[in-house]
Amino acid sequence: MTAEDSDRIAPAIVAALYVEHADELRAFLIGVLRDPELAGEVLQATFSRTIEVGHTAKQETMKGWLFRVAFNEAMAIRRRQKIHAKSVQQLAWTQSKKVENPEDSAIRWEVVERVKAALKILPKEQRTVV
């Protein structure tokens, strides 16, 4: 057992906290995240955090501490989601358009030439409008 392990909260205490507060925390997280599966992941992260640094919280304020940790974990997930969505959007905008094959380019050039020729045969008044 290392010195770091001796600073951690006892697993039995974490288990008791889970039994006592998990349902309420899950409902809170579903309200914040609007996603039950994601709320479950954040709940798990909250209790992982409790194992790591739960010994720093005061026993009489443990419930509030758990809710604050859960909220912070939820906000971290939402920030990561927002960054991911923004990255995907930027990637979509920066992707080059479909690379044309030589046939498409030749066809487009022919159409442009036909339109130019058709415009030349129009009377001057109609060309001005176009």
VEXKOLPA-659062 format. One line per 3 residues: number of its first residue (from 1); for each residue z, y, x of C-alpha. Coordinates in nm, 2 decimals. Layout:
! VEXKOLPA-659062
NUM	Z Y X | ...
! end
This chain:
! VEXKOLPA-659062
1	0.00 0.00 0.00 | -0.11 0.33 0.15 | 0.06 0.67 0.13
4	-0.22 0.78 -0.10 | -0.15 0.49 -0.34 | 0.22 0.58 -0.36
7	0.13 0.93 -0.48 | -0.07 0.79 -0.78 | 0.07 0.74 -1.12
10	0.17 0.39 -1.22 | -0.09 0.19 -1.40 | 0.16 0.10 -1.68
13	0.21 0.47 -1.75 | -0.17 0.53 -1.76 | -0.20 0.24 -2.00
16	0.07 0.38 -2.22 | -0.10 0.72 -2.22 | -0.43 0.56 -2.31
19	-0.27 0.37 -2.61 | -0.09 0.69 -2.72 | -0.37 0.94 -2.69
22	-0.71 0.77 -2.66 | -0.81 0.79 -3.03 | -0.72 1.16 -3.05
25	-0.90 1.23 -2.72 | -1.21 1.04 -2.84 | -1.22 1.24 -3.16
28	-1.19 1.56 -2.97 | -1.46 1.46 -2.73 | -1.70 1.36 -3.00
31	-1.65 1.71 -3.15 | -1.72 1.87 -2.82 | -2.02 1.65 -2.71
34	-2.16 1.54 -3.05 | -2.23 1.20 -2.89 | -1.99 0.90 -2.94
37	-2.13 0.71 -2.64 | -2.10 1.01 -2.41 | -1.75 1.08 -2.55
40	-1.65 0.72 -2.44 | -1.78 0.78 -2.09 | -1.59 1.11 -2.07
43	-1.28 0.94 -2.20 | -1.31 0.68 -1.92 | -1.36 0.96 -1.66
46	-1.05 1.13 -1.80 | -0.83 0.83 -1.75 | -0.99 0.77 -1.41
49	-0.89 1.12 -1.32 | -0.54 1.05 -1.46 | -0.51 0.76 -1.22
52	-0.62 0.98 -0.93 | -0.42 1.30 -0.99 | -0.21 1.24 -1.30
55	0.10 1.24 -1.08 | 0.06 1.62 -1.04 | 0.10 1.69 -1.41
58	0.44 1.74 -1.57 | 0.56 1.46 -1.79 | 0.64 1.70 -2.08
61	0.29 1.85 -2.08 | 0.09 1.53 -2.01 | -0.09 1.54 -2.35
64	-0.21 1.90 -2.29 | -0.31 1.80 -1.94 | -0.52 1.51 -2.07
67	-0.70 1.73 -2.32 | -0.77 1.99 -2.05 | -0.90 1.72 -1.81
70	-1.11 1.57 -2.09 | -1.26 1.91 -2.18 | -1.34 1.99 -1.82
73	-1.51 1.65 -1.78 | -1.71 1.71 -2.10 | -1.82 2.05 -1.98
76	-1.93 1.91 -1.65 | -2.14 1.65 -1.83 | -2.30 1.92 -2.05
79	-2.37 2.13 -1.74 | -2.54 1.84 -1.57 | -2.74 1.77 -1.89
82	-2.85 2.13 -1.91 | -2.95 2.13 -1.54 | -3.15 1.81 -1.60
85	-3.33 1.95 -1.90 | -3.41 2.26 -1.72 | -3.54 2.07 -1.42
88	-3.76 1.85 -1.65 | -3.90 2.16 -1.82 | -3.98 2.32 -1.49
91	-4.14 2.01 -1.37 | -4.35 1.99 -1.68 | -4.47 2.35 -1.63
94	-4.54 2.31 -1.26 | -4.74 1.99 -1.29 | -5.10 2.06 -1.22
97	-5.32 2.01 -1.51 | -5.53 1.70 -1.55 | -5.75 1.66 -1.25
100	-6.11 1.67 -1.36 | -6.36 1.42 -1.24 | -6.70 1.55 -1.13
103	-6.87 1.46 -1.45 | -6.63 1.68 -1.66 | -6.69 1.97 -1.43
106	-7.07 1.93 -1.45 | -7.06 1.90 -1.83 | -6.85 2.22 -1.85
109	-7.09 2.40 -1.62 | -7.38 2.30 -1.83 | -7.21 2.43 -2.15
112	-7.13 2.76 -1.98 | -7.49 2.80 -1.87 | -7.62 2.72 -2.23
115	-7.38 2.98 -2.38 | -7.50 3.24 -2.13 | -7.86 3.16 -2.21
118	-7.80 3.18 -2.58 | -7.62 3.52 -2.53 | -7.93 3.66 -2.34
121	-8.16 3.59 -2.64 | -7.94 3.77 -2.89 | -8.03 4.12 -2.99
124	-7.84 4.40 -2.80 | -7.62 4.49 -3.10 | -7.50 4.13 -3.14
127	-7.44 4.08 -2.77 | -7.22 4.40 -2.78 | -7.01 4.24 -3.06
130	-6.98 3.91 -2.87
! end
